[in-house]
């Protein structure tokens, strides 16, 4: 029996997996989509390889036989309705109706096709772990590319090295920091399983290096919060704290000798100084707060209005920077209904991660909780509304809780019928 085999998987599901080629193809496409999720530069035209993979998987599942019990996620339905209304209303106030609608459609994809696909594919903890591992491997790959950018000066189309800060397979170092801030605690949680720790340990190591090379202070802080969630979740807290303390000391040594190990890389200590205004140039923290203040002033002046979702609609005080707060950004650009959709999904993900602690193994529970918390913490200081990596842990947590709830209800119904 696999280590994380769920207690709600049925033999008939296993048979369907072997006999239905559409389900098998959809599952393979989902793994490709999860693996390519951290690779923002991997595109076919204007669409990422990840979006194409998940959309193709959803098409396969639409014509395939269903696996397991039918799941329901009312939170996604409510979020979709609110977001759809917000897209229509905000687009009429946008500087470009067509562009705003196109951006809105890509956002609605998260609340409709993508979430349905994720709910459909997660039938047990084994599949959940494999889907997450695909994402973690993609994050590790992005970290390795960042190393190549700094050490060997490898140029990646669409990816930038900004003042010694490597972007990896993301388009910007802050995006790289966000991806790894989510991947690191999720992989760390999986390291505390009784077996199969090697892959997770490699991902943790790569993520630490990638975070340092990204120079993303927000990413580092978000990762630390996620790590704290892992430590506080489940048993063996003293062992976790001891191992993380040792790891922290090793990371400190790497940071102090960063110039020797990775010549040309931006020092995290200097990045912290720049962020707080004690380094070179203006404080990046101040500039982020200015974007939030700009958006909040507009919201207060017109709380039921919006500026639109087109590229130039969301710029703030300097004419080029977006609002660096998920809630303010969604409200400023999409109006209160889009903010409601975001809040519904975030609250549902938090509730789902709490629910899974009663139905899943400790490692899976810690992984989901840490991923959701790290993503939300990063979102409070970054414009991540349209970033797929941000939505991934939220969607996975909700899908896992929905599946466990559906299977429990199915077992209860079977028991009641057998006793009738």
Sine and cosine of phi, psi and omega as CSV:
sin_phi,cos_phi,sin_psi,cos_psi,sin_omega,cos_omega
0.00,0.00,0.72,-0.70,0.05,-1.00
-0.89,0.46,0.43,-0.90,-0.08,-1.00
-0.87,0.50,-0.65,0.76,-0.11,-0.99
-0.95,-0.33,0.45,0.89,0.01,-1.00
-0.86,0.51,0.79,-0.61,-0.04,-1.00
-0.96,0.29,0.45,-0.89,0.02,-1.00
-1.00,0.09,0.12,0.99,0.00,-1.00
-0.87,-0.49,0.17,0.98,0.05,-1.00
-0.99,0.12,0.63,-0.78,-0.05,-1.00
-0.92,-0.39,0.43,-0.90,0.01,-1.00
-0.86,0.51,-0.56,0.83,-0.02,-1.00
-0.89,0.45,-0.52,0.85,0.03,-1.00
-0.91,0.41,-0.69,0.72,0.01,-1.00
-0.87,0.49,-0.61,0.79,0.02,-1.00
-0.91,0.43,-0.67,0.74,-0.01,-1.00
-0.89,0.46,-0.61,0.80,-0.02,-1.00
-0.88,0.48,-0.55,0.83,-0.04,-1.00
-0.99,0.14,-0.48,0.87,-0.16,-0.99
-0.98,-0.21,-0.33,0.94,-0.05,-1.00
-0.99,-0.17,0.96,-0.27,-0.05,-1.00
-0.91,0.41,-0.50,0.86,0.00,-1.00
-0.92,0.38,-0.64,0.77,0.07,-1.00
-0.90,0.44,-0.66,0.76,0.01,-1.00
-0.90,0.43,-0.67,0.74,0.01,-1.00
-0.92,0.40,-0.67,0.74,0.03,-1.00
-0.87,0.48,-0.66,0.75,0.02,-1.00
-0.89,0.45,-0.69,0.73,0.02,-1.00
-0.89,0.46,-0.65,0.76,0.02,-1.00
-0.91,0.42,-0.58,0.82,0.05,-1.00
-0.91,0.42,-0.63,0.77,0.05,-1.00
-0.90,0.43,-0.65,0.76,0.07,-1.00
-0.89,0.45,-0.67,0.74,0.00,-1.00
-0.90,0.45,-0.67,0.74,0.01,-1.00
-0.93,0.37,-0.65,0.76,0.01,-1.00
-0.90,0.43,-0.64,0.77,-0.03,-1.00
-1.00,0.07,-0.03,1.00,-0.02,-1.00
-0.85,0.53,-0.69,0.73,0.04,-1.00
-0.96,0.28,-0.14,0.99,-0.05,-1.00
-1.00,-0.10,0.98,0.19,-0.01,-1.00
-0.90,0.43,-0.42,0.91,-0.05,-1.00
-0.98,0.18,-0.23,0.97,0.02,-1.00
-0.99,0.13,0.98,-0.21,-0.10,-0.99
-0.71,-0.71,0.42,-0.91,0.20,-0.98
-0.89,-0.45,0.99,-0.14,-0.16,-0.99
0.95,0.32,-0.82,-0.58,0.00,-1.00
-1.00,-0.09,-0.04,1.00,-0.08,-1.00
-0.96,-0.28,0.69,-0.72,-0.01,-1.00
-0.95,0.30,0.43,-0.90,0.04,-1.00
-0.87,0.48,-0.57,0.82,0.01,-1.00
-0.89,0.46,-0.75,0.66,0.01,-1.00
-0.87,0.49,-0.67,0.74,0.02,-1.00
-0.89,0.46,-0.65,0.76,-0.03,-1.00
-0.91,0.41,-0.73,0.68,-0.01,-1.00
-0.93,0.38,-0.60,0.80,0.03,-1.00
-0.91,0.41,-0.65,0.76,0.05,-1.00
-0.92,0.40,-0.60,0.80,0.05,-1.00
-0.90,0.44,-0.67,0.74,0.03,-1.00
-0.88,0.48,-0.60,0.80,0.04,-1.00
-0.90,0.44,-0.65,0.76,0.05,-1.00
-0.90,0.45,-0.70,0.71,-0.03,-1.00
-0.92,0.40,-0.46,0.89,0.00,-1.00
-0.90,0.43,-0.47,0.88,-0.03,-1.00
-0.95,-0.33,0.03,1.00,-0.04,-1.00
-0.99,-0.13,0.25,-0.97,0.08,-1.00
-0.95,0.31,0.60,-0.80,-0.04,-1.00
-0.95,0.31,0.62,-0.79,0.06,-1.00
-0.96,-0.27,0.83,-0.56,0.05,-1.00
0.97,0.26,-0.19,-0.98,-0.05,-1.00
-0.97,0.25,0.45,-0.89,0.06,-1.00
-0.95,0.31,0.76,-0.65,-0.02,-1.00
-0.98,-0.19,0.44,-0.90,0.05,-1.00
-0.80,-0.60,0.62,-0.79,0.06,-1.00
-0.64,-0.77,1.00,0.08,-0.05,-1.00
-0.88,0.47,-0.46,0.89,0.01,-1.00
-0.87,0.49,-0.65,0.76,0.01,-1.00
-0.93,0.37,-0.61,0.79,0.03,-1.00
-0.89,0.46,-0.72,0.70,0.03,-1.00
-0.89,0.45,-0.68,0.73,0.00,-1.00
-0.90,0.43,-0.63,0.77,-0.01,-1.00
-0.90,0.43,-0.71,0.71,-0.01,-1.00
-0.88,0.47,-0.73,0.68,0.00,-1.00
-0.90,0.44,-0.68,0.73,-0.01,-1.00
-0.92,0.38,-0.62,0.78,0.01,-1.00
-0.89,0.46,-0.70,0.71,0.05,-1.00
-0.89,0.45,-0.63,0.78,0.00,-1.00
-0.91,0.41,-0.64,0.77,0.01,-1.00
-0.88,0.47,-0.70,0.71,0.00,-1.00
-0.90,0.43,-0.73,0.68,-0.04,-1.00
-0.92,0.39,-0.70,0.71,-0.05,-1.00
-0.94,0.33,-0.51,0.86,-0.02,-1.00
-0.92,0.39,-0.51,0.86,0.04,-1.00
-0.94,0.33,-0.32,0.95,0.03,-1.00
-0.98,-0.20,0.05,1.00,-0.05,-1.00
-0.98,0.18,0.34,-0.94,0.09,-1.00
-0.95,0.31,-0.34,0.94,0.03,-1.00
-0.62,-0.78,0.97,-0.25,-0.04,-1.00
-0.85,0.52,-0.73,0.69,-0.06,-1.00
-0.90,0.44,-0.74,0.68,-0.03,-1.00
-0.91,0.42,-0.64,0.77,0.01,-1.00
-0.90,0.44,-0.65,0.76,0.03,-1.00
-0.91,0.43,-0.64,0.77,0.01,-1.00
-0.90,0.43,-0.68,0.73,0.06,-1.00
-0.90,0.44,-0.65,0.76,0.01,-1.00
-0.89,0.46,-0.63,0.78,0.03,-1.00
-0.89,0.45,-0.66,0.75,0.03,-1.00
-0.91,0.41,-0.52,0.85,0.05,-1.00
-0.96,0.28,-0.65,0.76,0.03,-1.00
-0.91,0.42,-0.43,0.90,0.08,-1.00
-0.83,0.56,-0.58,0.81,0.01,-1.00
-0.90,0.44,-0.69,0.72,-0.08,-1.00
-0.99,0.10,-0.07,1.00,-0.05,-1.00
-0.82,-0.57,-1.00,0.09,-0.12,-0.99
-0.89,0.45,-0.74,0.67,-0.11,-0.99
-0.92,0.40,-0.74,0.68,-0.03,-1.00
-0.91,0.42,-0.59,0.81,0.03,-1.00
-0.91,0.42,-0.65,0.76,0.01,-1.00
-0.90,0.44,-0.69,0.73,0.01,-1.00
-0.91,0.41,-0.66,0.75,0.04,-1.00
-0.90,0.44,-0.59,0.81,-0.03,-1.00
-0.94,0.35,-0.59,0.80,-0.14,-0.99
-1.00,0.09,-0.43,0.90,-0.01,-1.00
-1.00,0.09,0.99,-0.14,-0.01,-1.00
-0.97,-0.26,-0.25,0.97,0.03,-1.00
-0.27,-0.96,0.06,-1.00,-0.05,-1.00
-0.93,0.35,-0.47,0.89,0.02,-1.00
-0.90,0.44,-0.75,0.66,0.03,-1.00
-0.92,0.40,-0.61,0.79,0.05,-1.00
-0.85,0.53,-0.74,0.67,-0.03,-1.00
-0.90,0.44,-0.64,0.77,-0.01,-1.00
-0.93,0.38,-0.62,0.78,0.04,-1.00
-0.90,0.43,-0.70,0.71,0.02,-1.00
-0.91,0.41,-0.64,0.77,0.02,-1.00
-0.89,0.46,-0.56,0.83,0.06,-1.00
-0.89,0.46,-0.69,0.72,0.06,-1.00
-0.89,0.46,-0.69,0.73,-0.01,-1.00
-0.90,0.43,-0.61,0.79,0.05,-1.00
-0.91,0.41,-0.61,0.79,0.07,-1.00
-0.90,0.44,-0.63,0.78,0.05,-1.00
-0.91,0.41,-0.66,0.75,0.05,-1.00
-0.89,0.45,-0.63,0.77,0.05,-1.00
-0.88,0.48,-0.66,0.75,0.03,-1.00
-0.89,0.45,-0.59,0.80,0.06,-1.00
-0.91,0.41,-0.67,0.74,0.02,-1.00
-0.90,0.43,-0.60,0.80,0.07,-1.00
-0.90,0.44,-0.62,0.78,0.04,-1.00
-0.88,0.48,-0.65,0.76,0.07,-1.00
-0.87,0.50,-0.69,0.72,0.02,-1.00
-0.89,0.45,-0.58,0.81,0.02,-1.00
-0.91,0.42,-0.63,0.77,-0.04,-1.00
-0.99,0.15,-0.72,0.69,-0.11,-0.99
-0.98,0.20,-0.75,0.66,-0.09,-1.00
-0.97,-0.24,0.04,1.00,0.01,-1.00
0.83,0.56,0.64,0.77,0.03,-1.00
-0.95,0.30,0.73,-0.68,0.01,-1.00
-0.99,-0.13,0.79,-0.61,0.02,-1.00
-0.92,-0.38,0.86,-0.50,0.02,-1.00
-0.83,0.55,0.80,-0.61,0.01,-1.00
1.00,0.02,-0.13,0.99,-0.01,-1.00
-0.91,-0.41,0.66,-0.75,-0.11,-0.99
-0.90,-0.44,0.51,-0.86,0.23,-0.97
-0.93,-0.36,0.94,-0.34,-0.14,-0.99
-0.94,-0.34,0.94,-0.33,0.02,-1.00
0.79,0.62,0.71,0.70,0.03,-1.00
0.99,0.13,0.08,1.00,0.01,-1.00
-0.98,-0.20,0.86,-0.51,-0.08,-1.00
-1.00,-0.03,0.64,-0.77,-0.02,-1.00
-0.99,-0.13,-0.22,0.98,-0.06,-1.00
0.87,0.49,-0.76,-0.65,0.02,-1.00
-1.00,-0.05,0.10,1.00,0.13,-0.99
-1.00,0.00,0.17,-0.99,-0.01,-1.00
-1.00,0.04,-0.25,0.97,-0.06,-1.00
-0.53,-0.85,0.52,-0.85,0.00,-1.00
-0.84,0.54,-0.56,0.83,0.02,-1.00
-0.92,0.39,-0.59,0.81,0.09,-1.00
-0.90,0.44,-0.66,0.75,0.07,-1.00
-0.88,0.48,-0.67,0.74,0.03,-1.00
-0.89,0.46,-0.62,0.78,0.01,-1.00
-0.92,0.40,-0.71,0.71,0.02,-1.00
-0.85,0.52,-0.74,0.67,-0.07,-1.00
-0.96,0.26,-0.45,0.89,0.09,-1.00
-0.90,0.44,-0.52,0.85,0.06,-1.00
-0.99,0.13,-0.67,0.74,-0.08,-1.00
-0.93,0.37,-0.63,0.78,-0.10,-1.00
-0.87,0.49,-0.82,0.57,0.00,-1.00
-0.92,0.39,-0.51,0.86,0.04,-1.00
-0.91,0.42,-0.69,0.73,0.04,-1.00
-0.93,0.37,-0.61,0.79,0.01,-1.00
-0.88,0.48,-0.66,0.75,0.02,-1.00
-0.86,0.51,-0.62,0.79,-0.01,-1.00
-0.97,0.26,-0.23,0.97,0.04,-1.00
-0.95,0.32,-0.35,0.94,-0.07,-1.00
-1.00,-0.08,0.36,0.93,0.14,-0.99
-0.99,0.15,0.35,-0.94,0.01,-1.00
-0.89,0.46,-0.53,0.85,-0.06,-1.00
-0.67,-0.74,0.09,-1.00,0.09,-1.00
0.83,0.56,0.81,0.58,-0.03,-1.00
-0.99,-0.13,-0.26,0.96,-0.17,-0.99
-0.85,0.52,-0.77,0.64,-0.04,-1.00
-0.87,0.49,-0.71,0.70,-0.01,-1.00
-0.89,0.45,-0.63,0.78,0.01,-1.00
-0.91,0.42,-0.64,0.77,0.04,-1.00
-0.90,0.44,-0.68,0.73,0.01,-1.00
-0.89,0.45,-0.66,0.75,0.03,-1.00
-0.87,0.50,-0.74,0.68,0.00,-1.00
-0.88,0.48,-0.72,0.70,0.02,-1.00
-0.90,0.44,-0.64,0.77,-0.03,-1.00
-0.91,0.41,-0.64,0.77,0.04,-1.00
-0.88,0.47,-0.74,0.67,0.01,-1.00
-0.89,0.45,-0.70,0.71,0.00,-1.00
-0.89,0.46,-0.63,0.78,0.04,-1.00
-0.89,0.45,-0.69,0.72,0.02,-1.00
-0.88,0.47,-0.69,0.72,-0.03,-1.00
-0.95,0.30,-0.40,0.92,0.04,-1.00
-0.96,0.29,-0.44,0.90,-0.03,-1.00
0.92,0.39,0.32,0.95,-0.03,-1.00
-1.00,0.08,0.97,-0.25,0.00,-1.00
-0.91,0.42,-0.66,0.75,0.04,-1.00
-0.88,0.47,-0.65,0.76,0.04,-1.00
-0.89,0.46,-0.66,0.75,0.01,-1.00
-0.91,0.42,-0.70,0.72,0.00,-1.00
-0.90,0.43,-0.66,0.75,0.01,-1.00
-0.91,0.43,-0.64,0.77,0.04,-1.00
-0.90,0.44,-0.64,0.77,0.03,-1.00
-0.88,0.47,-0.68,0.74,0.04,-1.00
-0.88,0.47,-0.68,0.73,0.04,-1.00
-0.88,0.47,-0.64,0.77,0.03,-1.00
-0.90,0.44,-0.65,0.76,0.04,-1.00
-0.87,0.50,-0.64,0.77,0.05,-1.00
-0.88,0.48,-0.66,0.75,0.02,-1.00
-0.89,0.46,-0.68,0.73,-0.02,-1.00
-0.90,0.44,-0.66,0.75,-0.06,-1.00
-0.98,0.19,-0.26,0.97,-0.06,-1.00
-1.00,-0.01,0.77,-0.63,0.08,-1.00
0.98,0.18,-0.36,-0.93,-0.08,-1.00
-0.99,-0.15,-0.13,-0.99,0.03,-1.00
0.84,0.55,0.65,0.76,-0.03,-1.00
-0.90,0.43,-0.62,0.78,-0.01,-1.00
-0.91,0.41,-0.68,0.73,0.01,-1.00
-0.89,0.45,-0.69,0.73,0.03,-1.00
-0.87,0.49,-0.70,0.71,-0.02,-1.00
-0.90,0.43,-0.64,0.77,0.01,-1.00
-0.90,0.43,-0.75,0.67,-0.01,-1.00
-0.89,0.45,-0.64,0.77,-0.01,-1.00
-0.94,0.33,-0.53,0.85,0.07,-1.00
-0.91,0.42,-0.70,0.71,0.05,-1.00
-0.88,0.47,-0.69,0.73,0.02,-1.00
-0.89,0.45,-0.64,0.77,0.02,-1.00
-0.88,0.47,-0.63,0.78,0.04,-1.00
-0.90,0.43,-0.64,0.77,0.04,-1.00
-0.91,0.42,-0.66,0.75,0.05,-1.00
-0.88,0.47,-0.64,0.77,0.04,-1.00
-0.87,0.49,-0.64,0.77,0.05,-1.00
-0.90,0.43,-0.64,0.76,0.02,-1.00
-0.90,0.45,-0.68,0.73,-0.01,-1.00
-0.89,0.45,-0.67,0.74,-0.02,-1.00
-0.92,0.39,-0.46,0.89,-0.01,-1.00
-0.93,-0.37,0.47,0.89,-0.11,-0.99
-0.88,0.47,-0.64,0.77,-0.04,-1.00
-0.89,0.45,-0.53,0.85,0.02,-1.00
-0.97,0.25,-0.62,0.78,-0.04,-1.00
-0.98,0.19,-0.72,0.69,-0.01,-1.00
-0.80,-0.60,0.99,0.15,-0.02,-1.00
-0.85,0.53,0.75,-0.67,0.02,-1.00
1.00,-0.09,-0.17,0.99,0.00,-1.00
-0.97,0.23,0.54,-0.84,0.02,-1.00
-0.96,0.28,0.75,-0.66,0.00,-1.00
-0.96,0.30,0.76,-0.65,0.06,-1.00
-0.86,0.51,-0.55,0.83,0.02,-1.00
-0.91,0.42,-0.65,0.76,0.06,-1.00
-0.93,0.36,-0.58,0.82,0.02,-1.00
-0.90,0.43,-0.64,0.77,0.04,-1.00
-0.90,0.43,-0.64,0.77,0.04,-1.00
-0.90,0.44,-0.67,0.74,0.03,-1.00
-0.90,0.43,-0.63,0.78,-0.03,-1.00
-0.90,0.43,-0.63,0.78,-0.05,-1.00
-1.00,0.01,0.00,1.00,0.03,-1.00
1.00,0.05,0.17,0.99,0.01,-1.00
-0.98,-0.18,0.16,0.99,0.00,-1.00
-0.91,-0.42,-0.62,-0.78,-0.01,-1.00
-1.00,-0.02,0.73,-0.69,0.06,-1.00
0.99,0.12,-0.13,-0.99,-0.03,-1.00
-0.97,0.26,0.41,-0.91,0.04,-1.00
-0.93,0.37,0.82,-0.58,0.04,-1.00
-0.94,0.33,-0.47,0.88,0.08,-1.00
-0.90,0.43,-0.67,0.75,0.02,-1.00
-0.89,0.46,-0.68,0.74,-0.01,-1.00
-0.90,0.43,-0.58,0.82,0.04,-1.00
-0.93,0.37,-0.66,0.75,0.04,-1.00
-0.90,0.43,-0.55,0.84,0.04,-1.00
-0.91,0.42,-0.61,0.79,0.05,-1.00
-0.90,0.43,-0.65,0.76,0.02,-1.00
-0.91,0.41,-0.66,0.75,0.01,-1.00
-0.91,0.42,-0.63,0.78,0.03,-1.00
-0.88,0.47,-0.74,0.67,-0.01,-1.00
-0.91,0.42,-0.67,0.74,-0.03,-1.00
-0.91,0.42,-0.61,0.79,0.05,-1.00
-0.89,0.46,-0.65,0.76,0.02,-1.00
-0.92,0.39,-0.64,0.77,0.00,-1.00
-0.91,0.42,-0.68,0.73,0.01,-1.00
-0.90,0.44,-0.60,0.80,-0.01,-1.00
-0.95,0.32,-0.54,0.84,-0.03,-1.00
-0.57,-0.82,0.97,0.23,-0.12,-0.99
-0.90,0.43,-0.39,0.92,-0.02,-1.00
-0.98,-0.22,0.10,1.00,0.01,-1.00
-0.98,-0.21,-0.10,-1.00,0.01,-1.00
-0.32,-0.95,0.22,-0.98,-0.02,-1.00
-0.96,-0.28,-0.20,0.98,-0.01,-1.00
0.96,-0.29,0.24,-0.97,-0.10,-1.00
-0.97,-0.26,-0.02,1.00,0.01,-1.00
-0.90,0.43,0.31,-0.95,-0.10,-0.99
-0.81,0.59,-0.71,0.70,-0.05,-1.00
-1.00,0.10,-0.15,0.99,-0.05,-1.00
-0.94,0.35,-0.55,0.84,-0.15,-0.99
-1.00,0.00,0.01,1.00,-0.02,-1.00
-0.91,0.42,0.48,-0.88,-0.11,-0.99
-0.90,-0.44,-0.73,-0.68,-0.23,-0.97
-0.87,0.49,-0.52,0.85,-0.06,-1.00
-0.98,-0.20,0.10,1.00,0.03,-1.00
0.97,0.22,0.16,0.99,0.00,-1.00
-0.51,-0.86,-0.29,0.96,-0.07,-1.00
-0.99,-0.16,0.72,-0.69,0.04,-1.00
-0.99,0.17,0.28,-0.96,0.05,-1.00
-0.91,0.42,0.76,-0.65,-0.07,-1.00
-0.99,-0.16,0.80,0.60,0.08,-1.00
-0.36,-0.93,0.81,-0.58,-0.12,-0.99
-0.85,0.52,-0.73,0.68,-0.06,-1.00
-0.92,0.38,-0.72,0.70,0.00,-1.00
-0.92,0.39,-0.63,0.78,0.01,-1.00
-0.89,0.46,-0.73,0.68,-0.03,-1.00
-0.91,0.42,-0.63,0.78,0.00,-1.00
-0.95,0.33,-0.68,0.73,-0.03,-1.00
-0.89,0.45,-0.71,0.70,-0.07,-1.00
-1.00,0.04,-0.61,0.79,-0.10,-0.99
-0.94,-0.33,-0.07,1.00,-0.01,-1.00
1.00,0.06,0.07,-1.00,-0.08,-1.00
-0.88,0.47,-0.50,0.87,-0.01,-1.00
-0.92,0.39,-0.60,0.80,0.04,-1.00
-0.94,0.35,-0.60,0.80,0.08,-1.00
-0.89,0.46,-0.63,0.78,0.05,-1.00
-0.89,0.46,-0.68,0.74,0.01,-1.00
-0.88,0.48,-0.66,0.75,0.01,-1.00
-0.92,0.40,-0.70,0.72,-0.01,-1.00
-0.90,0.44,-0.67,0.74,0.02,-1.00
-0.85,0.53,-0.73,0.68,-0.03,-1.00
-0.92,0.40,-0.67,0.75,0.00,-1.00
-0.90,0.44,-0.71,0.71,0.01,-1.00
-0.91,0.42,-0.63,0.77,0.03,-1.00
-0.90,0.43,-0.62,0.79,0.01,-1.00
-0.92,0.38,-0.66,0.75,0.04,-1.00
-0.89,0.45,-0.72,0.69,0.02,-1.00
-0.88,0.47,-0.64,0.77,-0.01,-1.00
-0.91,0.42,-0.66,0.75,0.00,-1.00
-0.91,0.42,-0.53,0.85,0.07,-1.00
-0.95,0.32,-0.66,0.75,0.00,-1.00
-0.90,0.44,-0.61,0.79,-0.04,-1.00
-0.92,0.38,-0.34,0.94,0.03,-1.00
-0.90,0.43,-0.37,0.93,0.00,-1.00
-1.00,-0.07,-0.23,0.97,-0.11,-0.99
-0.86,-0.51,-0.21,0.98,-0.09,-1.00
-0.88,-0.47,0.15,-0.99,0.07,-1.00
-0.93,0.37,0.40,-0.91,-0.02,-1.00
-0.83,0.56,-0.62,0.78,-0.03,-1.00
-0.91,0.41,-0.68,0.73,0.01,-1.00
-0.92,0.40,-0.67,0.74,0.02,-1.00
-0.87,0.49,-0.72,0.69,0.02,-1.00
-0.90,0.43,-0.62,0.78,0.00,-1.00
-0.88,0.47,-0.74,0.67,-0.02,-1.00
-0.92,0.40,-0.70,0.71,-0.01,-1.00
-0.89,0.45,-0.71,0.71,-0.03,-1.00
-0.91,0.41,-0.65,0.76,0.01,-1.00
-0.90,0.44,-0.70,0.72,0.00,-1.00
-0.90,0.43,-0.73,0.68,-0.05,-1.00
-0.91,0.42,-0.71,0.70,0.00,-1.00
-0.88,0.48,-0.66,0.75,0.01,-1.00
-0.90,0.44,-0.69,0.73,-0.03,-1.00
-0.94,0.35,-0.61,0.79,0.04,-1.00
-0.89,0.45,-0.71,0.71,0.03,-1.00
-0.89,0.46,-0.61,0.79,-0.05,-1.00
-0.90,0.43,-0.37,0.93,0.01,-1.00
-0.96,0.27,-0.18,0.98,0.00,-1.00
-0.75,-0.66,0.31,0.95,-0.02,-1.00
-0.51,-0.86,0.43,-0.90,0.02,-1.00
-1.00,0.09,0.97,0.23,-0.16,-0.99
-0.97,-0.25,0.20,0.98,-0.09,-1.00
-0.82,0.57,-0.59,0.81,-0.08,-1.00
-0.98,-0.22,0.12,0.99,-0.02,-1.00
-1.00,0.04,0.85,-0.53,-0.07,-1.00
-0.92,0.40,-0.58,0.82,-0.03,-1.00
-0.87,0.49,-0.51,0.86,0.02,-1.00
-0.92,0.39,-0.67,0.75,-0.07,-1.00
-0.97,0.24,-0.37,0.93,-0.11,-0.99
-0.84,0.55,-0.82,0.58,-0.01,-1.00
-0.89,0.45,-0.51,0.86,0.03,-1.00
-0.92,0.39,-0.73,0.69,0.00,-1.00
-0.90,0.43,-0.65,0.76,-0.01,-1.00
-0.91,0.42,-0.66,0.75,0.01,-1.00
-0.89,0.45,-0.72,0.69,-0.01,-1.00
-0.91,0.41,-0.66,0.75,0.01,-1.00
-0.90,0.43,-0.64,0.77,0.00,-1.00
-0.91,0.43,-0.70,0.71,0.03,-1.00
-0.91,0.41,-0.63,0.78,0.02,-1.00
-0.90,0.44,-0.67,0.74,0.00,-1.00
-0.91,0.42,-0.72,0.69,0.00,-1.00
-0.89,0.46,-0.63,0.77,0.01,-1.00
-0.92,0.40,-0.67,0.74,-0.01,-1.00
-0.90,0.43,-0.67,0.74,-0.01,-1.00
-0.93,0.37,-0.59,0.81,0.04,-1.00
-0.91,0.42,-0.67,0.74,0.04,-1.00
-0.90,0.44,-0.62,0.79,0.03,-1.00
-0.91,0.43,-0.66,0.75,0.03,-1.00
-0.91,0.42,-0.62,0.79,0.02,-1.00
-0.90,0.43,-0.67,0.74,0.02,-1.00
-0.90,0.44,-0.65,0.76,0.02,-1.00
-0.90,0.44,-0.65,0.76,-0.01,-1.00
-0.91,0.42,-0.65,0.76,0.01,-1.00
-0.91,0.41,-0.63,0.77,0.02,-1.00
-0.92,0.39,-0.59,0.81,-0.03,-1.00
-0.94,0.33,-0.46,0.89,0.00,-1.00
-1.00,-0.03,-0.16,0.99,-0.04,-1.00
-0.96,0.29,0.00,0.00,0.00,0.00
